[in-house]
Amino acid sequence: MEVETPAQAQPCKNVDQSAGTTRTTLRNPLLVVNFVLMVVGSAGGPLFLRAYFIHGGARKWLSAFLQTAGFPLLLVPLCVSFSRRRRRRDRDDADAYDAPANKAAARTPFFLMTPRLLAASAAIGLMTGLDDLLYAYGLAYLPVSTSSILISTQLAFTAAFALLLVRQRFTAFSVNAVALLSAGAAMLGMNAGGDRPAGVSPAQYGAGFAMTLGAAALYGLVLPVMELSQARHAARAGAAAVTYTLVIEMQLVIGLTATIFSAVGMLASNDLHAIPGEAREFDLGRSAGYYLLLAGSTATYQCFFLGTIGAVFFGSALLAGVVMTVLIPVTEVLAVMLFHEPFNGTKGVALALSLWGFVSYFYGELQTSNKAHHHQSDKTPNADEHLHLDP
């Protein structure tokens, strides 16, 4: 199943377009699938990675590598999509009068990407690789609960970059959400060091704090750049429609580029030679538990990235950022339960501000969507025809 959008889509959404898209995506089953993937990745990924550091792991480049190394899994849905497109093309050719003459010209390409979109995806991949490294450093020195709240500030960065790059319109509710998230991060900063894990120096804790904020800022830039690259491709004359298959291809290139970036770092830091020794000394089941943990981290983070780019495709970069924010309590609760991390009053207030910010944003989006829908329904009988499911 592919989701088709018209090739003449504009690079930047106005209020009515964004609201119409919001109403459409809420009824799209593929959006639910992507949200489930984000839940699995957002909750499981940080826990796997933190468990790696807690139980004896110490390789930052390896941790960054694991976050995108699962990109070959995307070949499975791409192969399914290719098979369906080829069968559809064969069926259409069989019905055409001059099918034999056009058989060679009707070959179905496996990849739909243009060179420009390929280059843009590779650039996003390099940014993602750097973001993964910053995030890995942060998780090495911070509790998952603190790291998750800091990462929630990426919504504020996403909003700022979305305003600059894709001219995202803001309401009072979205501005309030950004302010609340920023306030929560500031509170954690004033209480920095209060939950410093055993064996972590104040300098390491400070570095982890700064790098996690840097990771949030960088990923806040990545999401609008993804949206902008898709929109520019759709607006280019003669370009193929932006389909979900094309979005998966983008994520494949992003994952490949980020993995190569991290692999080069692993070679430079001698991580490959250190892995067998680290596995033998690992606390959880020695070698077997070590490699299972690495595999679990790889799979869950791939779920996260695939779900995120799907949320950007069906909605917007800001929508993806908001969904990440609302998943923070899940990670918080699991971290406290599994790792017995301290959860003080400051973290509670910061978490409450994050949830308040999410509710504010989502309420504002619903209000805007309802107003735009009523406005569009007076003009056209069906305002949601720009996006449909193609079996």
C-alpha positions as CSV (number, residue, x, y, z in Angstrom):
1,M,0.0,0.0,0.0
2,E,1.4,3.4,-1.0
3,V,0.2,6.8,0.0
4,E,0.2,9.2,-3.0
5,T,0.5,13.0,-2.8
6,P,0.4,15.2,-5.9
7,A,3.7,16.3,-7.4
8,Q,2.5,19.9,-7.5
9,A,2.4,20.3,-3.7
10,Q,3.8,23.6,-2.5
11,P,7.1,23.6,-0.5
12,C,5.5,25.3,2.5
13,K,2.2,24.8,4.1
14,N,-0.1,27.6,5.1
15,V,-2.6,27.3,7.9
16,D,-5.4,25.8,5.9
17,Q,-3.2,23.3,4.3
18,S,-1.6,22.2,7.6
19,A,-5.0,21.9,9.2
20,G,-6.4,19.9,6.3
21,T,-3.4,17.6,6.5
22,T,-4.0,17.1,10.2
23,R,-7.6,16.1,9.7
24,T,-6.6,13.7,6.9
25,T,-3.8,12.0,8.8
26,L,-5.9,11.4,11.9
27,R,-8.0,9.0,9.7
28,N,-5.0,7.4,8.0
29,P,-4.2,3.9,9.3
30,L,-0.5,4.2,8.2
31,L,-0.2,7.2,10.5
32,V,-1.2,4.9,13.4
33,V,1.5,2.4,12.3
34,N,4.1,5.2,12.3
35,F,3.1,6.4,15.7
36,V,3.4,2.8,17.1
37,L,6.9,2.6,15.6
38,M,7.7,5.9,17.3
39,V,6.4,4.5,20.7
40,V,8.6,1.4,20.4
41,G,11.7,3.4,19.3
42,S,11.3,6.3,21.8
43,A,10.7,4.0,24.8
44,G,13.0,1.1,23.9
45,G,16.0,2.8,22.3
46,P,17.2,5.0,25.2
47,L,16.7,2.1,27.6
48,F,18.7,-0.3,25.6
49,L,21.5,2.3,25.1
50,R,21.6,3.3,28.8
51,A,21.7,-0.4,29.8
52,Y,24.7,-0.8,27.6
53,F,26.6,1.9,29.5
54,I,25.4,0.8,32.9
55,H,26.5,-2.8,32.5
56,G,30.0,-2.2,31.2
57,G,29.8,-0.6,27.8
58,A,31.9,2.5,27.1
59,R,32.1,2.9,23.3
60,K,30.4,6.2,22.2
61,W,31.0,5.7,18.4
62,L,29.6,2.1,18.6
63,S,26.5,3.5,20.4
64,A,26.0,6.1,17.6
65,F,26.5,3.3,15.0
66,L,23.7,1.2,16.6
67,Q,21.2,4.0,16.2
68,T,21.1,3.8,12.4
69,A,22.7,0.4,11.6
70,G,19.3,-1.2,11.2
71,F,18.7,0.6,7.9
72,P,18.9,-2.7,5.8
73,L,15.5,-3.7,7.4
74,L,14.0,-1.0,5.1
75,L,14.8,-3.1,2.1
76,V,11.9,-5.4,3.1
77,P,9.1,-2.9,2.6
78,L,10.9,-1.5,-0.5
79,C,10.9,-4.9,-2.1
80,V,7.2,-5.4,-1.3
81,S,6.5,-2.0,-2.9
82,F,8.6,-2.7,-5.9
83,S,6.8,-6.0,-6.5
84,R,3.4,-4.4,-6.3
85,R,4.4,-1.6,-8.6
86,R,5.7,-4.1,-11.1
87,R,2.6,-6.2,-11.0
88,R,0.5,-3.0,-11.5
89,R,2.6,-1.9,-14.4
90,D,2.4,-5.3,-16.0
91,R,-1.4,-5.3,-15.7
92,D,-1.7,-1.8,-17.2
93,D,0.6,-2.8,-20.1
94,A,-1.4,-5.9,-20.7
95,D,-4.5,-3.8,-21.1
96,A,-2.9,-1.3,-23.4
97,Y,-3.2,-1.7,-27.2
98,D,0.5,-1.2,-27.9
99,A,1.9,-3.0,-24.8
100,P,4.5,-5.1,-26.8
101,A,6.0,-2.0,-28.3
102,N,6.4,-0.2,-25.0
103,K,7.5,-3.2,-22.9
104,A,11.2,-2.0,-22.7
105,A,10.1,1.5,-21.8
106,A,7.7,0.3,-19.1
107,R,10.3,-1.3,-16.9
108,T,9.6,-0.5,-13.2
109,P,12.5,1.2,-11.5
110,F,13.5,-0.2,-8.0
111,F,14.4,3.2,-6.7
112,L,12.3,6.4,-7.2
113,M,14.8,9.0,-5.9
114,T,16.1,11.8,-8.0
115,P,19.8,12.8,-7.7
116,R,18.9,16.0,-5.9
117,L,16.7,14.1,-3.3
118,L,19.5,11.6,-2.9
119,A,22.0,14.3,-2.2
120,A,19.6,16.0,0.3
121,S,19.1,12.7,2.1
122,A,22.8,12.1,2.3
123,A,23.3,15.5,3.9
124,I,20.5,14.8,6.4
125,G,22.3,11.5,7.1
126,L,25.5,13.2,8.0
127,M,23.5,15.5,10.4
128,T,21.8,12.4,11.8
129,G,25.1,10.7,12.4
130,L,26.5,13.7,14.3
131,D,23.3,13.9,16.3
132,D,23.5,10.2,17.2
133,L,27.1,10.8,18.5
134,L,26.0,13.7,20.7
135,Y,23.1,11.7,22.0
136,A,25.3,8.7,22.8
137,Y,27.7,10.9,24.8
138,G,24.7,12.3,26.7
139,L,23.3,8.9,27.6
140,A,26.7,7.7,28.8
141,Y,26.7,10.3,31.6
142,L,23.1,11.2,32.3
143,P,20.1,9.2,33.7
144,V,17.6,8.3,31.1
145,S,14.9,10.4,32.9
146,T,17.1,13.5,32.7
147,S,18.2,12.9,29.1
148,S,14.6,12.3,28.0
149,I,13.4,15.6,29.4
150,L,16.3,17.5,27.8
151,I,15.6,15.8,24.5
152,S,12.0,17.1,24.8
153,T,13.4,20.6,24.1
154,Q,13.9,19.5,20.5
155,L,10.2,20.6,20.0
156,A,11.3,24.2,20.7
157,F,14.2,23.9,18.3
158,T,11.9,22.2,15.7
159,A,9.4,25.0,16.0
160,A,12.1,27.6,15.5
161,F,13.7,25.9,12.5
162,A,10.2,25.1,11.0
163,L,9.4,28.8,11.1
164,L,12.6,29.7,9.3
165,L,12.7,26.8,6.7
166,V,9.1,25.8,6.0
167,R,7.3,28.9,7.2
168,Q,5.4,27.0,9.8
169,R,2.6,29.2,11.2
170,F,2.4,29.6,14.9
171,T,-0.6,30.1,17.2
172,A,-0.7,31.2,20.8
173,F,-0.9,27.6,21.8
174,S,2.2,26.5,20.0
175,V,4.2,29.5,21.4
176,N,3.0,28.5,24.8
177,A,4.1,24.9,24.3
178,V,7.6,26.1,23.2
179,A,7.9,28.4,26.3
180,L,6.8,25.6,28.7
181,L,9.3,23.1,27.3
182,S,12.1,25.7,27.5
183,A,11.2,26.4,31.1
184,G,11.4,22.7,31.9
185,A,14.8,22.4,30.5
186,A,16.0,25.5,32.3
187,M,14.8,24.0,35.6
188,L,16.8,20.9,35.0
189,G,19.8,23.0,34.2
190,M,19.6,24.9,37.5
191,N,19.4,21.5,39.3
192,A,22.3,20.0,37.2
193,G,24.3,17.4,39.1
194,G,21.5,16.5,41.6
195,D,21.0,13.2,39.9
196,R,24.5,12.5,38.8
197,P,25.1,8.7,38.5
198,A,27.8,7.0,40.5
199,G,31.1,7.1,38.8
200,V,30.3,10.1,36.7
201,S,32.4,13.2,37.5
202,P,30.8,16.7,37.5
203,A,32.7,17.5,34.3
204,Q,31.3,14.5,32.6
205,Y,27.8,15.2,33.8
206,G,28.1,18.8,32.5
207,A,29.4,17.6,29.2
208,G,26.6,15.0,28.9
209,F,24.1,17.8,29.7
210,A,25.4,20.1,27.0
211,M,25.7,17.4,24.4
212,T,22.2,16.2,25.0
213,L,20.9,19.7,24.5
214,G,23.1,19.9,21.3
215,A,21.5,16.7,20.1
216,A,18.0,18.1,20.7
217,A,18.9,21.3,18.8
218,L,20.4,19.4,15.8
219,Y,17.5,17.0,15.5
220,G,15.2,20.0,15.7
221,L,16.9,21.1,12.5
222,V,16.9,17.7,10.9
223,L,13.1,17.4,11.0
224,P,12.3,20.6,9.1
225,V,15.0,19.9,6.6
226,M,13.3,16.5,5.9
227,E,10.0,18.3,5.4
228,L,11.6,20.9,3.2
229,S,13.4,18.3,1.0
230,Q,10.2,16.4,0.4
231,A,8.2,19.6,-0.4
232,R,10.8,20.9,-2.8
233,H,10.9,17.5,-4.6
234,A,7.1,17.6,-4.9
235,A,7.1,21.2,-6.2
236,R,9.6,20.5,-8.9
237,A,8.2,20.4,-12.4
238,G,8.0,16.8,-13.8
239,A,9.0,15.2,-10.5
240,A,7.4,12.0,-9.4
241,A,4.8,12.2,-6.6
242,V,6.1,12.0,-3.0
243,T,4.9,8.6,-1.9
244,Y,5.5,6.7,1.3
245,T,7.8,4.4,-0.7
246,L,9.9,7.5,-1.6
247,V,10.0,8.5,2.0
248,I,11.3,5.0,3.0
249,E,14.0,5.4,0.3
250,M,15.0,8.7,1.9
251,Q,15.3,7.0,5.3
252,L,17.4,4.2,3.8
253,V,19.9,6.8,2.4
254,I,19.8,8.7,5.7
255,G,20.5,5.5,7.7
256,L,23.3,4.4,5.3
257,T,25.1,7.8,5.4
258,A,24.8,8.1,9.2
259,T,26.0,4.5,9.6
260,I,29.0,5.1,7.4
261,F,29.8,8.3,9.4
262,S,29.7,6.3,12.6
263,A,31.7,3.4,11.2
264,V,34.5,5.8,10.2
265,G,34.5,7.0,13.8
266,M,34.6,3.5,15.1
267,L,37.6,2.7,13.0
268,A,39.4,5.8,14.2
269,S,38.7,5.1,17.8
270,N,39.5,1.4,17.6
271,D,36.0,0.3,18.6
272,L,35.9,-2.7,16.3
273,H,38.9,-4.3,18.1
274,A,37.5,-3.5,21.5
275,I,34.1,-5.1,21.0
276,P,35.1,-8.7,21.7
277,G,36.8,-7.8,24.9
278,E,33.9,-5.6,26.0
279,A,31.5,-8.5,25.3
280,R,33.5,-10.9,27.5
281,E,33.4,-8.5,30.5
282,F,29.8,-7.4,30.0
283,D,27.5,-7.8,33.1
284,L,24.4,-9.1,31.4
285,G,25.0,-12.7,30.3
286,R,28.5,-12.0,29.1
287,S,28.8,-12.3,25.3
288,A,25.3,-13.5,24.5
289,G,23.6,-10.7,26.5
290,Y,26.0,-8.1,25.1
291,Y,25.2,-8.9,21.4
292,L,21.5,-9.3,22.1
293,L,21.5,-5.9,23.7
294,L,23.2,-4.4,20.7
295,A,20.7,-6.0,18.3
296,G,17.8,-4.8,20.4
297,S,19.1,-1.3,20.3
298,T,19.6,-1.4,16.6
299,A,16.0,-2.7,15.9
300,T,14.3,-0.2,18.2
301,Y,16.1,2.8,17.0
302,Q,15.3,1.9,13.4
303,C,11.6,1.8,14.4
304,F,12.0,5.3,15.8
305,F,13.6,6.8,12.7
306,L,11.1,5.1,10.3
307,G,8.1,6.2,12.4
308,T,9.5,9.8,12.6
309,I,10.0,10.3,8.9
310,G,6.5,8.8,8.4
311,A,5.1,11.3,10.8
312,V,6.8,14.1,8.9
313,F,5.4,12.8,5.6
314,F,1.8,12.5,6.8
315,G,1.8,15.6,8.9
316,S,4.7,18.0,9.5
317,A,8.1,18.2,11.3
318,L,6.4,20.0,14.2
319,L,3.8,17.1,14.5
320,A,6.7,14.6,14.8
321,G,8.3,16.7,17.4
322,V,5.1,16.9,19.5
323,V,4.6,13.1,19.3
324,M,8.2,12.6,20.6
325,T,7.4,15.0,23.5
326,V,4.3,13.2,24.6
327,L,6.2,9.9,24.7
328,I,8.6,11.2,27.4
329,P,6.5,9.9,30.4
330,V,6.7,6.4,29.0
331,T,10.5,6.5,29.0
332,E,10.5,8.2,32.4
333,V,8.5,5.5,34.1
334,L,10.4,2.7,32.5
335,A,13.7,4.2,33.4
336,V,12.7,4.6,37.1
337,M,11.3,1.0,37.2
338,L,14.2,-0.7,35.4
339,F,17.2,1.3,36.5
340,H,15.9,2.7,39.8
341,E,16.8,6.2,38.8
342,P,16.1,9.1,41.2
343,F,13.0,11.1,40.3
344,N,13.0,14.3,42.3
345,G,10.6,17.2,42.5
346,T,12.5,19.2,39.9
347,K,12.1,16.4,37.4
348,G,8.5,16.1,38.2
349,V,7.8,19.8,37.6
350,A,9.9,19.7,34.4
351,L,7.9,16.7,33.2
352,A,4.6,18.4,34.1
353,L,5.6,21.4,32.1
354,S,6.5,19.2,29.1
355,L,3.1,17.5,29.2
356,W,1.4,20.9,29.6
357,G,3.2,22.1,26.6
358,F,2.1,19.1,24.6
359,V,-1.5,19.5,25.6
360,S,-1.4,23.2,24.7
361,Y,0.1,22.5,21.3
362,F,-2.3,19.7,20.5
363,Y,-5.4,21.7,21.6
364,G,-4.3,24.6,19.4
365,E,-3.9,22.3,16.4
366,L,-7.3,20.8,16.9
367,Q,-8.8,24.3,17.2
368,T,-7.1,25.5,14.0
369,S,-8.0,22.3,12.2
370,N,-11.7,22.6,13.1
371,K,-11.8,26.3,12.0
372,A,-10.0,25.5,8.7
373,H,-12.3,22.5,8.0
374,H,-15.4,24.5,8.4
375,H,-14.0,27.2,6.2
376,Q,-13.0,24.7,3.5
377,S,-16.3,22.8,3.6
378,D,-18.0,26.0,2.5
379,K,-15.9,26.1,-0.7
380,T,-15.5,22.4,-1.7
381,P,-17.5,19.2,-1.1
382,N,-14.3,17.3,-0.2
383,A,-11.2,19.1,1.1
384,D,-9.3,15.9,1.8
385,E,-8.8,14.6,-1.8
386,H,-5.1,15.7,-1.9
387,L,-4.1,12.5,0.0
388,H,-5.4,9.0,-0.7
389,L,-4.6,5.4,-0.2
390,D,-3.6,3.5,-3.3
391,P,-3.8,-0.3,-2.9
